[in-house]
Amino acid sequence: MDMVFANTCVHCLPDSVSAFDTLPDEALVNLKAIIALSCRSKSSIYRDIAANRLTRPIYIGSKSARWRVGDVREYLTGNSK
């Protein structure tokens, strides 16, 4: 039987979410991880970027956006610059 939490199967969470506390600040996570960690929609996260509550992503490819774990931690605790 699968455990369901906030309409998400626990076994469906990305590894970056389950190991988030152990990741170094320089590690990179994708948008799906931020959505899972913050319980916010993609649109809300991009509004937060526009309002400078979350830093702009680093593009590792033409359409592959990532965020530094340290920046995401600041965003989640409300200590964004």
Beta strands, then each sheet from edge to edge (+ up, - down):
strand 1: 4-5
strand 2: 8-9
strand 3: 28-29
strand 4: 58-59
strand 5: 65-68
sheet 1: 1+ 2-
sheet 2: 3+ 5- 4+
end
